[in-house]
């Protein structure tokens, strides 16, 4: 998938696969895979920098990681749809600041930007869309609002909260967004929202009824240590393989079986 037009056309068709990634090596792997599209998320703060929240990501940090991922995805004309995240409060500083952030992200190689929430900045989404910058919304558990939400919790569990999320999803669509990421909401509510809007809804912890799914690359590769959210499926255990490899490497250095003659240079060859 190379454009937001293809993304939109997938509504109600075959599910969209999206991966959140932050580095060049991840992008190289995704480029050679059938995965549809890539999000350079502000989860870079937690995943790459080990921060407890996503607050430390800035427009400059996001642009740097978008550029690394864009290079890994290859030539501009061949590149999979690449979305760059608006970091903490970047949509709340007025239209001019939002345009600056979008400029950084698109110049770095993103085709589109993702913006958390909608209340109070629907005008920012509309302005970017009217300026030719495709925007995907993000509702439900929006990590940039973690303190207002009282923690990383499932959203929309009671009737009032569910109705409010549905209202926000309609507002995202009305503002001109080409899609919506829906994080950590009950499966029935995600289905209701997916049916209610005309734009594709990509879920993370939102059940199988959405128009697509997104997972963070290091999570799906089994590289994230410790307890994982219920919605994470580890499709492979690369973390365990890496730990074995490190132990093997250490032992090979200590017993001098590494490097071998084949792994060393002679004077002639
Ligand atoms: O920052 C991120 O990686 C995200 C996805 C998890 C949706 O927002």
Boltz pocket constraint, residues with backbone or C-beta under 6 A from the ligand:
constraints:
  - pocket:
      binder: B
      contacts: [[A, 20], [A, 39], [A, 40], [A, 41], [A, 42], [A, 43], [A, 44], [A, 85], [A, 181], [A, 183], [A, 204], [A, 214], [A, 215], [A, 216]]
      max_distance: 6.0
